[in-house]
Amino acid sequence: MTKLYQKILKPIFFKQEPEKVHNNIIKLGKILGTYSFTRAIIHAQFHFDHPALHTTVAGITFKNPLGLAAGFDKNAQLYEILPEIGFGFAELGSITGEPCAGNPQPRLFRIPSEKSIIVNYGLMNDGCVAISQCLQNKKFRIPIGLSVAKTNDPKLDTLAGIKDYIKAYRYMHSLGSYTTINVSCPNTVDGQTFGHPTNLKLLLNALAQERHERPIFIKIKPDFDEKQLLEIIHLTNAHDWITGFIISNLTTHRDGLNTSKQELDALSPQGGLSGLPTQKRSLEAIRFVHQHSKKIIIGCGGIFTGQDAIDKIKAGASLLQLVTSMIYEGPGVVAKIKREMVDIMHQENIMDIDMLKQEYH
């Protein structure tokens, strides 16, 4: 199936407008997940399981540590098909307090030479009320995380923004295995207001008054320097109800790539970069946060190979997330990465993921 995607499907997809392809994939995935026989076909093509990959994190059992990152399934429609592709878990959303149309189109741009996507969706989603109604009483076959964020609306000031987060949190928190507070979307009109320590402190103090029935993660950007990271770490360490971090979101840095900043700006002056450009920055941030906090880390950004995955675990991550490698290599990349992880651990005489974490964490 990987060769089919690379040689036939990808060339067709990459001749079409990215958002159109994405929307069609979501529709197809939802249909394939609806019926047991289509799920069985996908399972037979893509699934790979190995006991060495089984792990328990934050009291949740995972068949493998590789998850789908938030941002792909914005309206939480693919939870039936994602287990068959082989994900150990999935994070859906981000979901906001109010329905959000997002930024004007076009807002998705491929950069094949960088194995990257410029993403400028602006938190497009149907809002917490509609999405929570769709997820009520659903039984998920893998752990499902739900990412919440502030509605992308310039009229929301800091206090209104906090109320918006709280609304989304209240609607979504009890429905998934864990909740992520996304304070790092780079595509909002307010410029990531709640990613900055002063406002993050206000938000966390407000969330501290809510019920905490599930593990809670804070998703941060890869672009903080060490001083800024220490501020974020100290803020979160003050709250024992925060389970950990997701590191990281998209990067807004456009320098140091093979593609010039001018070329990227010509495609879209706004938007964050996914995939390979985030790899080094996220790895460094994971390592730094792990050295200064005992909280759990979910590593995200530029995972294309089993070695990329192992590197993030060795740096301090307990779980992993990806999106962009699936776009460039197809859904078969999930099984490929897992097989490579098992091979690397075998070569290093490491029995399983938990042993790997014990050795390096």
VENFENNOR-V57039 format. One record per backbone hydrogen bond with DSSP energy under -0.5 kcal/mol. CO is the residue of the C=O (numbers start at 0). NH is the residue of the N-H. If there is no record, write none. Layout:
# VENFENNOR-V57039
co->{CO CO}
nh->{NH NH}
This chain:
# VENFENNOR-V57039
co->{0 1 2 3 3 4 7 8 9 11 12 16 17 18 19 20 21 22 23 24 25 26 27 28 29 30 30 34 35 36 37 38 39 40 41 42 49 50 51 54 56 59 61 64 64 65 65 66 67 68 71 72 72 77 77 80 80 81 81 87 88 89 89 91 92 94 95 99 106 108 110 110 110 111 114 115 116 116 117 117 118 120 124 126 127 128 129 130 131 134 137 142 142 143 143 144 144 145 146 147 148 150 152 154 156 157 158 159 160 161 162 163 164 165 166 167 168 171 171 176 177 178 179 179 180 180 184 187 191 192 195 196 197 198 199 200 201 202 203 205 206 210 214 215 215 216 216 217 217 218 219 219 220 224 225 226 227 228 229 230 231 232 233 235 237 238 240 242 243 244 244 245 246 250 259 260 261 262 263 271 272 273 274 274 275 275 277 278 279 280 281 282 283 284 285 286 287 288 288 295 296 296 296 297 298 301 304 305 306 307 308 309 310 311 311 312 318 319 320 321 322 322 323 324 325 329 330 331 332 333 334 335 336 337 338 339 340 341 342 343 344 345 348 351 352 353 354 355 356}
nh->{4 5 6 7 8 9 11 12 13 14 15 20 21 22 23 24 25 26 27 28 29 30 31 32 33 33 34 38 39 40 41 42 43 44 45 46 52 53 352 61 59 56 54 66 319 87 88 321 90 71 73 75 92 80 81 83 84 85 86 142 67 91 144 146 70 148 127 124 119 117 113 114 115 114 275 110 118 273 108 119 271 102 99 130 131 132 133 134 135 137 139 89 144 176 177 91 146 179 94 181 96 152 155 156 160 161 162 163 164 165 166 167 168 169 170 171 172 174 175 214 145 216 147 181 182 218 187 190 194 195 199 200 201 202 203 204 205 206 207 208 209 212 178 242 243 180 218 219 245 182 247 248 223 228 229 230 231 232 233 234 235 236 237 238 239 241 242 295 217 246 297 219 299 272 263 264 265 266 267 118 250 276 277 278 278 279 281 282 283 284 285 286 287 288 289 290 291 291 292 244 298 317 318 246 320 303 308 309 310 311 312 313 314 315 316 315 298 66 300 68 325 326 327 328 329 332 333 335 336 337 338 339 340 341 342 343 344 345 346 347 349 348 350 355 356 357 358 359 360}
